[in-house]
Amino acid sequence: EEVENIVEKLEIPLLVQCGSEDQAMHGIEELKKHFKMDDKTIKIYNGLYHEVYNEVKNEREKVLHDLAGWLENHI
């Protein structure tokens, strides 16, 4: 089954965090339209790469701060 068909069936809250310079995950802009769940957050970090949790300290802290905030709002 194609990724788009699988993603369209998801109903759980979704957080996507990825870097704008990510060369491993192509097509996030195209995939976004297939996220049908009501609760979705998509954060694309300008200038970051594939491993957003392993970026330089200042950038990593922003990504982790966003993650912590999202988790706190979903507990």
Summary of the structure (lengths in Angstrom):
residues: 75
radius of gyration: 13.1
end to end distance: 31.4
largest distance: 38.9
contacts: 170
relative contact order: 0.21
helix: 43%
strand: 16%
